[in-house]
């Protein structure tokens, strides 16, 4: 009886660890939706020819520049940024290939979806929309959102630590850093 106990503990701990690992792998976008995304469409291709990718599902991310509620829903203007392994926009690198518009058919509170917040969007390309940007005419790829993930804001003190060392790196030897949200 005592000889079998360690094996049962090993099985139990293995099951628990695998469950925790699978839960930790859950991303911002549901897997079913992420599998439908056309990963061959880069933002550069989309920006050059949005009409040729009409009705295709894409995943993009970036920082909200402007949010406004309109008759059709909530329109977000987003500065595109490349996505990291976790599908979070990488804003520290100051890299962007342009801007895009996202229409969410429904109400989003613009006090929450405000400029400076990061989002990851999965949506259907519906074409292009040309609007005035400063003194120029700018053609935005236009996307109808299927899913918008709004990322939490972190203080600069912990941001680099959090991104450099993911949670699994230091677990269970030390607790994760306390993430304090910015107050606005």
N, C-alpha and C positions, 0 to 999 in steps of 0.2 A: 504493500500500500504506500509506504513512504517513498519507494523508488519511483512510483508513477506520478507522484505529486509534482516533482520538478517539471516533467514533460507537460502536464496539464497547465502549469503556470506559464511555461514557454508558449504554449498554444494560445492561452488567454492573452498574454502580453503582446504576442505577435498580432493577434486579431485587433486588439486595441490600437496598437501602433499603426497598422495598415488603415484602420478606420480614420484615425486622426490625420494621417497623411493624405487620404482621399478628400477629407473635408477641407484641409488646408490648400488643396489644389483648386478649389472652386474659384473661378475667376469672376470678373465683373459682369461678363456676358454669359447667359446660359449656354451650355454646350450644344444643345439642339439648334439654337440660332446661330452660334458661331460656326457650326459645320456647314451651314448654308451660305456663308459669306464667300464671295469670290475673291480669294486671296491674291489672284493675279493682277488685280486692278490696284495700281499704286495711285497715290494722290497726284503725282505728276501727270500720269496718263489721264486721270479723271479731269484735271484742270485744263489740259490741252484740248480734250474732246469730250465734254460731258454728255452731249447728245448721243454719242455712239455707245454709251454704257447705260442708256435708259432701261429702267426696270431691272437692273442688276443690284444685288445686295452687297453693300460694302461696309467695312468697319474702319472708322476714322476717329482720331482723338485730337484734343487741343484745349485751348483756354478760351472761355467765353469772352467776347469783346462787347457784345450788345445782346440784350434780351428784351423782347417786347411782345405783349399780348395783342394779337390781331384777331379779326373775325374768324379765320380758319383754325386758330390755335395759338401756340406760342412759337415765335420765330427767334432762333438763336443764330447770331453771327459768331463764328468760331475761327480762331487763328489755329491752323493745322500745326500739329507737332507729332514727331514720330512716336510710336508706342513701344513700351518696354516689354519684357517677358510677361508681365502681369496685365498687359493691355492698358497700362496707365501712360498718359502723355509724359514725355521727357521734356519738361520746360526749362531745366537748368542749362541745357546745351544751346539755347538761343538759335535753334534751327527750325525753320518753317518754310514750306513751299507755297504758302498763300493762305487764303481764307475760303470758307465755305458756309453755306446757309443750311440750317436744319429746321424743318417744320415738324413740331410735335402737335398732332391733332388732339388737342385737349388743353387744359389749363395747367401751366407751371407757374409757380409763384416767382416773380422776377426778383423778389428780395432774397430768395434762396439761390436761384439760378442767375447769379449776378456776375458782372464782369470780374475777371480774375480767377473764377472757379474752373477747375479742370473737369472735362467730361470725356467719356468714350461713347461713341454713337455707332449703332448698327442701324442701317436704313437703306431704303430703296432710292436709287438715283432717279430723279424725275426730270432732269435736264439742267438748264442753266438759267440764271437770272442776272441781268445787267443792271447795276445801280451806280449812283455817284459815290465815289470814295474820295473825299477831299475835292480836288479839282479834276479828277479823271473819271472815266467810265470803267468800272471793274466788273468782269464777268465771274460770278460765283457759281461753282457747282451747287446744285440744289438737291437736297436730300430730304425724303420724308422718313421720319424716325420710326423704327420698330421698337428700339430699346435705347434709352439714354441712361448711362451710369454716371452719377455725380460723385466725384472723389472727395474724400475728406481733406480738409486743409490742415497742414502741420506747421508748427513753428519752425523757423529756420534752424534753431538749435538742434532739433532732433531729425530734421529732414534727411540730411546726409547719412547719419547713422542708420536710420531706418532703411534707406535704399541700399546702403552698402552692405549691411548685414541683415538679411531677411530673418524672420522669426525662427525658422528651423535651424539657423546657424548656431544660436546660442542656447536653445532649449535643450535640456532641462537644467543646465548648469547656472544660469542666471535669468532673472526675470526680464521681460522686454522693457524698453524704456517707456516711461510715462509720456504719452503723446498729448500735448496740450494744444487745443484748438485756438486759432487766432480769434480775438474778439474785435468786432468791427463796430 
